[in-house]
């Protein structure tokens, strides 16, 4: 294979054919990035980076409609949600601009012992080095922003390999950065096969590796990093939600329905496991089913579509197989449970799947939500914590004492109170723990991770 064909996941239309870089071309990109970092005379000053990012932001603002259609076409995320993604991406650039001036060192106290007299010490943050990013398909523009912009903002050269199914948004972002005055070798998109991608991951010239994708691939790549290479891994979850009997059911259903079916469930913190108190499960399930049946499924370019296609036919088949197995293993299918429009899958609600079913144990990454009944709160907490996956979770209740107790007990990197698990703003810390990942995302947090401190100690008799 010498090229990749980028096709619409909704109707299979060919969007663009992109040649694959060979090993020599990939090596050239890596060598250029490394040479740039080694040559401090070529480093951009903070104000120069700010100016480039400000011009990039203005270009993005002028092209919101184009960027929205590119993201919707290549990824299948509905138009209305793709536009939100583009606006988030623009805000992400602004956050990076604002945070550049907040990166600072600190004074380290001296004179605390006789041996440390006559000294003055400071830490100075420096860019960590060459950043290699490998991205997922589900947020093609915003993920590119999160993996490129923080690195460049702190002065790191960046090489990004976007998902083969959705590379167009990343390519457009880098084009705009270059039009905004980005010098050569600072940010490059590499479209290559897995073998060459793995060679880059193993390369000792990479100082920081950012990966967003499946746990199986991510942990495997992490084991191949060169000694000293820092990394951040963002994998998936199986987001648990606990719904107490005192919950405002209508509000909870509205929020959790959106959190479950947004982007056809292809979100790493998508609502997947909802533990509902037995006293309200009938009313809750009835209203959630009504929500699911009312969701408009179809063409992502239709401004009224709420759930688009799965990324490819393989994923559609896998999701259907998991749902079928869950029903065979005892789950009650309340709605959905089959494909529609060739490439889409109906929003599906399952009641009380077996704890051993795949939909209960693994990340579904499809428009599937599972309801489980419970009688005691501690039981729901324990079941929520039963998996190795630990990303975002939530609790719905009017009782703040109970809410805080649940927040303390849930094994999650973030717990939402009276909100769905997919809530995120780009200035908050974001990342999984345990099998769900390592490292912290979010624009300012990524910028911090992509720097390293150098200590300077001055000895002088006059101090």
C-alpha positions as CSV (number, residue, x, y, z in Angstrom):
1,X,0.0,0.0,0.0
2,X,1.5,3.3,-1.1
3,X,-1.4,5.6,-0.2
4,X,-4.5,5.8,2.1
5,X,-8.0,6.6,0.9
6,X,-9.9,8.9,3.3
7,X,-13.6,8.1,2.9
8,X,-16.8,9.4,4.5
9,X,-17.8,6.8,7.1
10,X,-21.5,7.6,6.3
11,X,-21.6,6.9,2.6
12,X,-18.1,5.7,1.6
13,X,-17.5,8.7,-0.6
14,X,-13.8,9.2,-1.4
15,X,-12.7,12.5,0.2
16,X,-9.0,12.4,-0.6
17,X,-6.2,10.0,-1.4
18,X,-3.0,10.7,0.5
19,X,0.4,9.1,-0.3
20,X,2.1,7.3,2.5
21,X,5.6,8.5,3.4
22,X,8.3,5.9,3.1
23,X,11.0,5.2,5.7
24,X,13.4,7.7,4.2
25,X,10.8,10.5,4.3
26,X,9.8,9.7,7.9
27,X,13.5,9.7,8.9
28,X,14.0,13.1,7.2
29,X,11.1,14.6,9.3
30,X,12.5,13.1,12.5
31,X,16.1,14.3,11.7
32,X,14.9,17.8,10.9
33,X,12.9,18.1,14.1
34,X,15.8,16.9,16.1
35,X,18.3,19.2,14.4
36,X,15.9,22.1,15.0
37,X,15.8,21.4,18.7
38,X,19.5,20.9,19.0
39,X,20.2,24.3,17.4
40,X,19.1,26.9,19.9
41,X,19.7,29.7,17.5
42,X,16.6,28.6,15.7
43,X,14.4,28.5,18.7
44,X,11.4,30.8,18.6
45,X,11.0,33.4,21.3
46,X,7.8,33.3,23.3
47,X,6.4,36.4,21.6
48,X,7.1,34.9,18.2
49,X,5.2,31.8,19.2
50,X,2.3,33.9,20.5
51,X,2.2,35.9,17.2
52,X,2.0,32.7,15.1
53,X,-0.7,31.2,17.3
54,X,-2.7,34.4,17.2
55,X,-2.6,34.5,13.4
56,X,-3.5,30.8,13.4
57,X,-6.5,31.4,15.6
58,X,-7.7,34.2,13.3
59,X,-7.5,31.9,10.3
60,X,-9.5,29.2,12.2
61,X,-12.1,31.7,13.1
62,X,-12.5,32.7,9.5
63,X,-12.8,29.1,8.4
64,X,-15.2,27.7,11.0
65,X,-17.7,26.4,8.4
66,X,-15.0,24.7,6.3
67,X,-13.3,23.1,9.3
68,X,-16.7,21.9,10.6
69,X,-17.5,20.2,7.3
70,X,-14.1,18.6,7.0
71,X,-14.4,17.1,10.5
72,X,-18.0,15.9,9.9
73,X,-17.1,14.4,6.6
74,X,-14.0,12.5,7.6
75,X,-15.1,11.5,11.1
76,X,-18.9,11.2,10.8
77,X,-19.5,13.3,13.9
78,X,-22.8,15.3,13.3
79,X,-22.5,18.8,11.9
80,X,-23.8,20.4,15.1
81,X,-21.3,18.6,17.3
82,X,-18.4,19.1,14.8
83,X,-19.0,22.8,14.9
84,X,-18.7,22.7,18.7
85,X,-15.5,20.8,18.3
86,X,-14.1,23.5,16.0
87,X,-15.0,26.2,18.4
88,X,-13.4,24.3,21.2
89,X,-10.3,23.9,19.1
90,X,-10.1,27.6,18.6
91,X,-10.5,28.2,22.3
92,X,-7.7,25.7,22.8
93,X,-5.3,27.8,20.8
94,X,-6.4,30.8,22.8
95,X,-5.7,29.0,26.1
96,X,-2.2,28.1,24.9
97,X,-1.5,31.7,24.0
98,X,-2.7,32.9,27.5
99,X,-0.7,30.2,29.3
100,X,2.7,30.9,27.6
101,X,3.2,33.8,30.0
102,X,2.4,31.7,33.0
103,X,5.2,29.2,32.5
104,X,7.8,30.2,35.1
105,X,10.4,28.8,37.4
106,X,10.8,29.4,41.1
107,X,13.4,30.4,43.6
108,X,14.8,27.5,45.7
109,X,15.8,28.6,49.2
110,X,19.5,28.5,50.1
111,X,21.2,29.2,53.3
112,X,19.2,26.6,55.2
113,X,22.4,24.9,56.1
114,X,26.0,26.1,56.5
115,X,26.9,24.3,53.3
116,X,24.4,26.2,51.3
117,X,25.5,29.7,52.3
118,X,26.4,32.3,49.7
119,X,24.2,30.8,47.0
120,X,21.2,31.8,45.0
121,X,19.1,29.1,43.1
122,X,16.4,29.2,40.5
123,X,14.6,26.7,38.4
124,X,14.1,27.6,34.7
125,X,11.5,25.7,32.6
126,X,12.8,24.6,29.2
127,X,11.0,22.7,26.3
128,X,11.3,19.0,26.8
129,X,12.4,18.3,23.2
130,X,10.9,16.6,20.1
131,X,7.3,15.7,20.7
132,X,5.8,12.7,18.7
133,X,2.0,12.5,18.7
134,X,-0.2,9.7,17.5
135,X,-3.9,10.6,17.5
136,X,-7.3,8.9,17.4
137,X,-10.1,9.4,14.9
138,X,-13.0,10.6,17.1
139,X,-12.1,14.3,17.4
140,X,-9.9,14.9,14.4
141,X,-9.4,18.7,14.9
142,X,-9.5,19.1,18.6
143,X,-7.2,16.2,19.3
144,X,-4.7,17.7,16.8
145,X,-4.9,21.0,18.7
146,X,-4.3,19.2,22.0
147,X,-1.3,17.3,20.7
148,X,0.3,20.0,18.6
149,X,-0.5,23.4,20.1
150,X,0.7,22.9,23.7
151,X,4.0,21.5,22.5
152,X,4.7,24.3,20.0
153,X,3.5,26.9,22.6
154,X,6.3,25.8,25.0
155,X,8.9,25.6,22.2
156,X,9.0,21.9,21.2
157,X,9.1,20.7,17.6
158,X,6.2,18.4,16.9
159,X,5.6,15.5,14.6
160,X,2.0,14.2,14.5
161,X,0.6,11.1,13.0
162,X,-3.2,11.5,12.8
163,X,-5.5,8.5,12.6
164,X,-5.4,7.1,9.0
165,X,-9.2,7.4,8.8
166,X,-9.3,11.1,9.8
167,X,-6.1,12.9,8.8
168,X,-7.6,15.9,7.0
169,X,-8.3,18.1,10.0
170,X,-4.8,17.8,11.3
171,X,-3.4,18.5,7.9
172,X,-5.5,21.7,7.6
173,X,-4.4,22.9,11.1
174,X,-0.7,22.5,10.2
175,X,-1.3,24.3,6.9
176,X,-2.9,27.2,8.7
177,X,0.0,27.4,11.1
178,X,2.5,27.5,8.2
179,X,0.4,30.2,6.5
180,X,0.6,32.1,9.9
181,X,4.4,32.2,9.7
182,X,5.4,28.9,11.3
183,X,9.0,28.2,10.2
184,X,10.1,24.9,8.6
185,X,10.4,21.8,10.8
186,X,8.5,23.0,13.8
187,X,5.3,21.1,13.1
188,X,5.0,18.3,10.6
189,X,2.2,15.8,9.7
190,X,3.4,12.3,9.0
191,X,1.1,9.9,7.1
192,X,2.8,6.5,7.2
193,X,2.2,2.8,7.8
194,X,2.4,1.2,11.3
195,X,6.0,-0.1,10.8
196,X,7.3,3.4,10.2
197,X,5.1,4.8,13.0
198,X,6.6,2.3,15.4
199,X,10.2,3.2,14.3
200,X,9.4,6.8,15.3
201,X,8.1,5.7,18.7
202,X,11.2,3.7,19.4
203,X,13.5,6.6,18.3
204,X,15.8,8.0,21.1
205,X,15.4,11.4,19.5
206,X,11.8,11.6,20.8
207,X,11.7,13.3,24.2
208,X,7.9,13.1,24.7
209,X,5.4,10.7,23.2
210,X,1.7,11.6,23.2
211,X,-0.8,8.8,22.3
212,X,-4.6,8.9,22.1
213,X,-6.2,5.6,21.2
214,X,-6.8,2.0,22.2
215,X,-5.2,0.7,25.4
216,X,-3.9,-2.4,23.6
217,X,-1.9,-0.3,21.1
218,X,-0.9,2.4,23.6
219,X,0.6,0.2,26.3
220,X,2.4,-1.9,23.6
221,X,4.0,1.3,22.2
222,X,4.9,2.6,25.6
223,X,6.9,-0.6,26.2
224,X,9.0,0.2,23.1
225,X,9.9,3.8,24.1
226,X,13.6,4.6,24.3
227,X,15.0,5.1,27.8
228,X,14.2,8.6,29.1
229,X,11.3,9.3,26.8
230,X,8.4,10.8,28.7
231,X,4.8,9.9,27.6
232,X,1.1,10.6,28.0
233,X,-1.4,7.8,27.2
234,X,-5.1,8.6,26.9
235,X,-7.1,5.4,26.5
236,X,-10.7,4.6,26.9
237,X,-13.0,4.0,29.8
238,X,-16.3,2.4,30.6
239,X,-17.8,5.4,32.4
240,X,-20.0,4.5,35.4
241,X,-22.9,6.6,36.6
242,X,-24.8,6.2,39.9
243,X,-28.4,7.5,39.9
244,X,-29.9,7.8,43.4
245,X,-33.6,7.6,44.1
246,X,-33.9,11.3,44.9
247,X,-32.6,12.4,41.5
248,X,-34.5,14.7,39.1
249,X,-35.2,11.9,36.6
250,X,-36.0,14.2,33.7
251,X,-32.9,16.2,34.0
252,X,-30.7,13.1,34.5
253,X,-32.2,11.4,31.4
254,X,-31.6,14.4,29.3
255,X,-27.9,14.7,30.4
256,X,-27.1,11.0,30.3
257,X,-28.8,10.4,27.0
258,X,-26.6,13.1,25.5
259,X,-23.5,11.7,27.2
260,X,-24.3,8.2,26.0
261,X,-25.1,8.8,22.4
262,X,-23.0,11.8,21.6
263,X,-20.8,11.0,18.5
264,X,-22.5,7.5,18.4
265,X,-20.8,6.7,21.7
266,X,-17.3,7.0,20.2
267,X,-15.9,9.0,23.1
268,X,-13.5,7.8,25.7
269,X,-15.6,9.1,28.5
270,X,-19.0,8.3,27.0
271,X,-21.7,7.2,29.5
272,X,-21.8,3.4,29.4
273,X,-22.8,1.9,32.7
274,X,-25.7,3.5,34.6
275,X,-26.5,2.1,38.1
276,X,-30.1,3.1,38.9
277,X,-31.8,2.7,42.2
278,X,-34.4,-0.1,42.0
279,X,-37.2,2.2,43.2
280,X,-36.9,4.5,40.1
281,X,-35.5,2.1,37.5
282,X,-38.9,1.6,35.7
283,X,-39.5,5.3,35.3
284,X,-35.9,6.1,34.5
285,X,-35.6,3.3,31.8
286,X,-38.9,4.3,30.2
287,X,-37.8,7.9,29.8
288,X,-34.3,7.0,28.6
289,X,-35.8,4.7,26.0
290,X,-38.1,7.5,24.9
291,X,-35.0,9.8,24.6
292,X,-33.1,7.2,22.6
293,X,-36.0,6.6,20.2
294,X,-36.3,10.4,19.6
295,X,-32.7,10.9,18.6
296,X,-32.2,11.7,15.0
297,X,-29.8,9.2,13.4
298,X,-28.3,9.7,9.9
299,X,-26.2,12.0,7.7
300,X,-23.7,13.9,9.7
301,X,-23.9,16.9,7.4
302,X,-27.7,17.3,8.2
303,X,-27.7,20.1,10.8
304,X,-30.5,18.2,12.7
305,X,-28.6,14.9,13.0
306,X,-27.7,13.9,16.5
307,X,-26.1,10.5,16.0
308,X,-24.0,9.8,12.9
309,X,-22.3,6.6,11.6
310,X,-19.7,4.5,13.3
311,X,-16.2,5.0,11.9
312,X,-16.2,1.9,9.8
313,X,-18.2,-1.3,9.0
314,X,-15.9,-3.4,11.2
315,X,-16.9,-1.3,14.3
316,X,-20.5,-1.6,13.3
317,X,-20.3,-5.4,13.2
318,X,-18.4,-5.5,16.5
319,X,-20.9,-3.4,18.3
320,X,-23.8,-5.4,17.0
321,X,-22.1,-8.7,18.0
322,X,-21.5,-7.4,21.6
323,X,-25.2,-6.3,21.9
324,X,-26.4,-9.7,20.5
325,X,-24.1,-11.6,22.9
326,X,-25.3,-9.5,25.9
327,X,-29.0,-10.3,25.0
328,X,-28.1,-14.0,24.7
329,X,-26.4,-13.8,28.1
330,X,-29.5,-12.4,29.9
331,X,-29.7,-8.6,29.1
332,X,-33.1,-7.2,28.3
333,X,-33.1,-5.2,25.1
334,X,-35.2,-2.1,25.7
335,X,-34.6,-0.4,22.4
336,X,-32.3,-0.3,19.4
337,X,-30.1,-3.3,19.0
338,X,-29.6,-3.2,15.2
339,X,-28.0,-1.4,12.3
340,X,-29.7,1.2,10.3
341,X,-28.9,3.2,7.1
342,X,-26.0,0.8,6.2
343,X,-23.4,2.6,8.4
344,X,-25.3,3.7,11.5
345,X,-26.3,1.9,14.6
346,X,-29.5,2.7,16.5
347,X,-29.1,4.1,20.0
348,X,-29.5,1.1,22.2
349,X,-30.5,0.6,25.8
350,X,-29.8,-2.7,27.6
351,X,-31.2,-3.5,31.1
352,X,-29.2,-5.6,33.5
353,X,-26.6,-7.2,31.3
354,X,-24.5,-9.9,32.9
355,X,-21.4,-8.6,34.6
356,X,-19.4,-11.0,32.3
357,X,-20.8,-9.6,29.1
358,X,-18.5,-7.6,27.0
359,X,-20.7,-4.5,27.2
360,X,-20.2,-4.7,31.0
361,X,-16.5,-5.4,31.1
362,X,-15.0,-3.3,28.2
363,X,-15.4,0.0,26.5
364,X,-18.1,-0.3,23.8
365,X,-17.3,2.8,21.8
366,X,-20.7,2.7,20.2
367,X,-24.2,4.2,20.9
368,X,-24.9,1.6,23.7
369,X,-25.9,2.3,27.3
370,X,-26.4,-0.3,30.0
371,X,-28.7,0.1,33.0
372,X,-28.2,-1.9,36.2
373,X,-30.4,-1.9,39.2
374,X,-29.1,-1.6,42.8
375,X,-30.6,-1.3,46.3
376,X,-27.7,0.0,48.4
377,X,-25.4,2.8,47.5
378,X,-22.2,1.0,48.5
379,X,-23.2,-1.8,46.1
380,X,-23.3,0.6,43.2
381,X,-20.0,2.1,44.2
382,X,-18.3,-1.3,44.4
383,X,-19.7,-2.3,41.0
384,X,-18.6,1.0,39.5
385,X,-15.1,0.3,40.7
386,X,-15.0,-3.3,39.5
387,X,-13.1,-2.7,36.3
388,X,-9.4,-1.9,35.6
389,X,-10.6,1.0,33.6
390,X,-10.8,4.3,35.5
391,X,-11.5,7.6,33.7
392,X,-14.5,9.8,34.3
393,X,-17.6,8.9,36.4
394,X,-20.6,10.6,37.9
395,X,-23.2,10.6,40.7
396,X,-26.8,12.0,40.5
397,X,-28.4,12.9,43.8
398,X,-29.8,15.9,45.6
399,X,-27.9,14.9,48.8
400,X,-24.5,16.6,48.7
401,X,-23.2,14.5,51.6
402,X,-23.8,11.3,49.7
403,X,-22.4,12.9,46.6
404,X,-19.2,13.8,48.3
405,X,-18.9,10.4,49.8
406,X,-19.3,8.8,46.3
407,X,-16.7,11.3,44.9
408,X,-14.3,10.1,47.5
409,X,-14.9,6.4,46.9
410,X,-15.1,6.2,43.1
411,X,-11.9,5.1,41.4
412,X,-11.9,7.8,38.7
413,X,-9.7,10.6,37.5
414,X,-12.8,12.9,37.6
415,X,-16.2,12.6,39.1
416,X,-19.1,14.8,37.9
417,X,-21.9,15.5,40.3
418,X,-25.3,15.8,38.6
419,X,-23.8,15.8,35.2
420,X,-22.8,13.3,32.5
421,X,-19.4,11.7,32.4
422,X,-18.4,13.2,29.0
423,X,-18.3,16.8,30.4
424,X,-15.0,18.5,29.6
425,X,-13.5,21.9,29.2
426,X,-10.1,22.3,27.8
427,X,-8.5,24.1,30.7
428,X,-9.3,21.3,33.2
429,X,-7.0,18.3,33.8
430,X,-8.1,15.3,31.7
431,X,-6.7,11.8,31.6
432,X,-7.4,8.2,32.7
433,X,-5.8,6.3,35.5
434,X,-4.9,2.6,35.9
435,X,-5.6,0.9,32.6
436,X,-7.3,4.0,31.1
437,X,-4.0,5.9,30.7
438,X,-1.1,7.8,32.2
439,X,-0.2,11.5,32.2
440,X,-2.5,14.5,32.2
441,X,-4.1,16.3,29.2
442,X,-5.8,19.7,29.0
443,X,-4.0,22.6,27.4
444,X,-2.2,24.1,30.4
445,X,-1.4,20.7,31.9
446,X,0.0,19.4,28.6
447,X,2.2,22.5,28.4
448,X,3.5,21.8,31.9
449,X,4.2,18.2,31.0
450,X,6.1,19.2,27.9
451,X,8.6,21.3,29.8
452,X,11.4,20.3,32.1
453,X,13.2,22.3,34.8
454,X,16.8,23.3,34.8
455,X,18.3,24.4,38.1
456,X,20.7,27.3,38.2
457,X,22.8,27.8,41.4
458,X,24.9,31.0,41.7
459,X,27.6,31.1,44.3
460,X,28.8,34.5,45.3
461,X,30.4,35.9,48.5
462,X,28.1,38.9,48.2
463,X,25.0,36.8,48.6
